[in-house]
Amino acid sequence: MRPFCSIVLACAALALTACRHNAATEESSSPEFTWGPAPAVFPAGAQMAVIQGNPGSNQPFTVRLRFPDGYRIAPHTHPTDEHVTVLRGTILVGMGEKTDAKSMQALGIGGFVTAPANHAHYAQARGETVVQVHAIGPFALTYVNPADAPRPSASR
């Protein structure tokens, strides 16, 4: 009976690996949505694709955000709960009004976190990272320290 269990476990592990690989590669090549620069409220370098809804309206929406390695978002809040799922890479997430690298939690592919409404949080990408965010609009991001807010540039 043990050899049968070992084979089943090995097949399950192989299937899980294949599913994770497929999700990561399908995410980047899906023709169903278009990537563009993220809104100017994000630091330069992020890209965004709207998957469902309108982030500017008062209803549910889903977006994907793509961050380069090392990309950081300073402590900030949103007026509604923000639900984040990692599709590729690793996102480091921390809660609070000041960045504390030691307290950040690493979330890999399939990782999920909810930032409650008006609760300060921050993030950093490890490797190229893609996350899917869903929330109720209209989308707003308010930096805890106004000096952390990106300055709009002519290229955005």
matplotlib code that plots the C-alpha trace (Angstrom):
import matplotlib.pyplot as plt

x = [0.0, 2.9, 4.2, 0.7, 0.6, 4.0, 3.0, -0.2, 1.7, 4.3, 1.6, -0.2, 3.1, 3.8, 0.2, 0.5, 3.8, 2.4, -0.7, 1.5, 3.7, 0.7, -0.9, 2.4, 2.9, -0.8, -1.0, 1.7, 0.5, -3.3, -4.8, -7.9, -6.4, -3.9, -1.0, -0.2, 1.5, -0.1, -1.8, 0.5, -0.4, 2.0, 5.8, 7.1, 7.8, 4.6, 2.2, -1.5, -4.2, -7.9, -9.5, -13.0, -15.1, -14.0, -11.6, -13.0, -16.6, -18.4, -18.5, -16.3, -13.2, -10.2, -6.8, -3.4, -0.3, 3.2, 6.2, 9.9, 12.3, 12.8, 9.7, 8.4, 5.1, 5.5, 2.9, -0.5, -4.2, -7.3, -10.9, -12.1, -10.7, -8.0, -7.6, -4.3, -3.4, 0.2, 0.3, 4.0, 7.1, 7.1, 5.6, 6.8, 3.9, 4.0, 1.3, 1.7, 2.5, 6.2, 8.2, 9.8, 11.6, 12.0, 8.3, 7.4, 5.8, 6.9, 4.0, 4.8, 2.6, -0.9, -0.3, -3.2, -3.6, -6.4, -5.5, -8.5, -10.0, -8.0, -5.3, -1.8, 0.3, 3.3, 4.9, 8.0, 8.5, 11.1, 11.8, 9.3, 6.0, 2.4, -0.5, -4.2, -6.1, -9.9, -11.8, -14.8, -14.2, -13.6, -9.9, -8.0, -4.5, -3.4, 0.2, 0.7, 3.5, 2.4, 6.1, 6.1, 3.5, 5.1, 5.5, 3.7, 6.1, 5.6, 6.1, 3.1]
y = [0.0, 2.4, 2.4, 3.4, 6.3, 7.5, 7.5, 9.4, 12.0, 12.4, 12.8, 15.4, 17.4, 17.3, 18.5, 21.3, 22.4, 22.3, 24.4, 27.0, 27.1, 27.4, 30.2, 32.2, 31.8, 32.3, 35.5, 37.2, 36.1, 36.4, 38.5, 39.3, 42.5, 45.2, 46.3, 50.0, 52.3, 52.2, 55.4, 58.3, 57.6, 54.6, 55.1, 54.9, 51.5, 49.6, 48.5, 47.8, 45.9, 46.2, 42.8, 43.5, 46.6, 50.2, 51.1, 54.7, 53.7, 52.8, 49.1, 46.0, 45.9, 43.6, 44.8, 43.2, 45.1, 44.2, 45.4, 45.2, 43.6, 45.9, 48.0, 49.6, 51.2, 53.3, 53.0, 53.9, 53.3, 52.7, 53.6, 50.0, 46.6, 45.6, 41.9, 40.9, 37.5, 36.8, 35.5, 35.6, 36.4, 37.4, 40.4, 41.4, 43.0, 44.8, 46.5, 49.8, 53.4, 53.0, 50.6, 47.8, 45.4, 42.9, 42.5, 42.1, 38.8, 37.2, 35.9, 33.7, 32.4, 31.8, 33.9, 36.1, 39.0, 41.5, 45.0, 46.3, 49.7, 52.6, 50.3, 51.4, 48.9, 48.8, 46.4, 45.5, 43.2, 40.5, 39.6, 40.6, 40.3, 40.3, 40.6, 40.6, 43.1, 43.2, 45.8, 48.1, 51.4, 54.1, 53.2, 55.6, 55.4, 57.8, 57.8, 58.1, 60.5, 62.9, 63.3, 59.6, 60.3, 60.1, 63.3, 63.0, 63.0, 64.0, 60.4, 59.1]
z = [0.0, 0.7, -2.9, -4.1, -1.6, -2.6, -6.3, -5.5, -3.5, -6.3, -8.9, -6.8, -6.2, -10.0, -10.8, -8.3, -9.8, -13.3, -12.2, -10.6, -13.8, -16.1, -13.9, -14.1, -17.8, -18.8, -16.7, -18.7, -22.1, -21.8, -24.7, -22.6, -21.1, -21.9, -19.7, -19.3, -16.8, -13.4, -12.3, -11.1, -7.5, -7.8, -8.0, -11.5, -12.9, -12.1, -14.8, -14.5, -16.3, -15.5, -15.5, -14.4, -13.5, -13.4, -10.5, -10.7, -10.1, -6.9, -7.5, -7.4, -9.6, -10.2, -11.5, -11.9, -11.0, -12.3, -10.3, -11.2, -8.7, -5.6, -6.3, -3.1, -2.1, 1.0, 3.9, 2.7, 3.2, 1.1, 2.0, 1.4, 2.0, -0.5, -1.3, -2.9, -4.5, -5.8, -9.3, -10.0, -7.9, -4.3, -2.5, 0.9, 2.9, 6.2, 8.3, 10.0, 9.4, 9.2, 7.0, 9.1, 6.9, 9.7, 10.1, 6.5, 5.4, 2.2, 0.0, -3.0, -5.8, -4.5, -1.4, -0.3, 2.1, 2.9, 4.0, 5.9, 5.0, 6.4, 7.8, 6.9, 5.0, 2.6, 0.2, -1.8, -4.8, -4.8, -8.4, -11.1, -9.3, -10.5, -8.0, -8.6, -6.5, -6.0, -4.0, -4.1, -5.9, -6.3, -5.9, -3.8, -2.2, 0.5, 1.7, 5.5, 4.8, 2.0, 1.1, -0.1, -2.8, -6.2, -8.2, -11.6, -14.5, -18.1, -19.3, -17.4]

ax = plt.figure().add_subplot(projection="3d")
ax.plot(x, y, z, "-o")
ax.set_aspect("equal")
plt.show()
